Amino acid sequence: MRAYRIRHNEFGKSYFEEGTLPEHFDLNAKRFFLMTAIEDYQRLQHQAPRYQYVVTLKGKLRFTTSDAKSFIVEPGILLIAEDTQGEGHSWELIDGTEWHRIYIVPDQDAPDGFRANDL
């Protein structure tokens, strides 16, 4: 499955990696929740509130990291948010007016299964 992972470096700058998750990946997760509301503060530069997977069900968004690089997330593309410190990221809806998503919160020490494309 195609995926993006947002991280932060030792200077607090966020960046992203493009890659995949292997088939049959078993994530050790504590909980998940559904969200459809969009709060204005979420669109501003912010850190991820926790290490989490974001599964988009509806909407097409452009995420921008603090290094000013962007990527697109839509249904079928998974986002792994690990930028829990530093400058964080921002996003904007680029198609439609709603973003329906599921947040999956894995155990802190659970491997994320992510395989970067450049490896």
C-alpha positions in Angstrom: 0.0 0.0 0.0 1.3 3.4 -0.9 2.2 5.6 2.2 3.8 8.8 3.3 5.5 9.2 6.6 6.1 12.6 8.3 9.0 12.9 10.7 11.0 15.5 12.4 14.8 15.9 12.5 17.0 16.8 15.4 16.5 20.5 14.6 12.7 20.3 14.8 12.1 20.5 11.0 9.5 18.2 9.6 10.0 16.3 6.4 8.3 13.4 4.6 9.3 10.1 3.0 7.3 8.3 0.3 7.1 4.5 0.5 4.9 1.6 1.1 3.6 -0.8 3.7 3.9 -4.5 3.0 0.9 -6.7 2.4 -0.3 -8.5 5.5 1.3 -6.0 7.9 -0.1 -6.5 11.4 0.0 -3.2 13.3 -0.1 -3.5 17.1 -2.6 -0.7 17.8 -4.2 0.5 21.0 -7.2 2.3 19.5 -8.7 4.1 16.5 -11.3 6.8 16.1 -13.2 8.3 13.2 -13.2 12.1 12.5 -15.1 14.1 10.0 -15.0 17.6 11.5 -12.4 20.1 10.3 -11.2 22.7 12.8 -9.5 25.8 11.5 -6.5 25.3 13.8 -5.8 22.0 12.1 -4.9 23.7 8.8 -2.2 25.7 10.4 1.3 24.4 11.0 1.0 21.9 13.8 2.7 18.8 15.3 0.9 15.5 15.2 -0.7 15.1 18.6 0.6 11.5 18.8 2.3 8.8 16.7 -0.6 7.8 14.5 -1.8 6.4 11.2 -4.3 8.4 9.2 -6.5 6.6 6.8 -8.4 9.0 4.5 -11.9 7.8 3.5 -13.0 10.9 1.7 -11.2 14.0 0.6 -8.0 15.0 -1.3 -5.4 17.0 0.7 -2.0 18.6 0.2 0.3 18.2 3.2 3.2 20.5 3.5 6.2 19.9 5.9 8.4 22.6 7.4 11.0 22.1 4.6 8.3 23.5 2.3 7.8 20.2 0.4 4.4 18.9 -0.3 2.6 15.6 -1.1 -1.0 14.6 -1.8 -3.1 12.2 0.3 -6.4 10.8 -0.8 -8.3 7.5 -0.3 -5.9 4.6 -0.9 -2.8 6.5 0.4 -1.9 6.0 4.1 -0.3 8.8 6.2 2.0 7.9 9.1 2.4 11.0 11.3 5.5 10.8 13.5 6.2 14.6 13.7 5.2 14.9 17.3 7.9 17.5 18.1 9.2 20.5 16.3 7.5 22.7 13.7 5.1 20.1 12.4 3.1 20.2 9.1 0.1 21.9 7.6 -2.6 20.6 5.2 -5.3 22.0 2.9 -8.2 20.4 1.1 -7.6 20.6 -2.6 -10.7 18.7 -3.8 -14.1 18.7 -2.1 -15.1 20.3 1.2 -14.9 17.3 3.6 -12.2 15.1 5.0 -13.3 11.9 6.5 -10.6 9.9 8.2 -9.7 7.2 10.6 -6.9 7.6 13.1 -5.2 4.4 14.3 -3.0 4.9 17.3 -0.3 2.1 17.5 1.6 1.2 20.6 4.6 3.6 21.0 7.2 0.9 20.3 5.3 -0.9 17.5 7.2 -1.0 14.3 5.5 1.1 11.6 6.2 -1.3 8.7 7.1 1.6 6.5 9.5 0.9 3.6 10.9 4.1 2.0 11.0 4.1 -1.8 14.7 5.0 -1.9 15.8 1.9 -0.1 
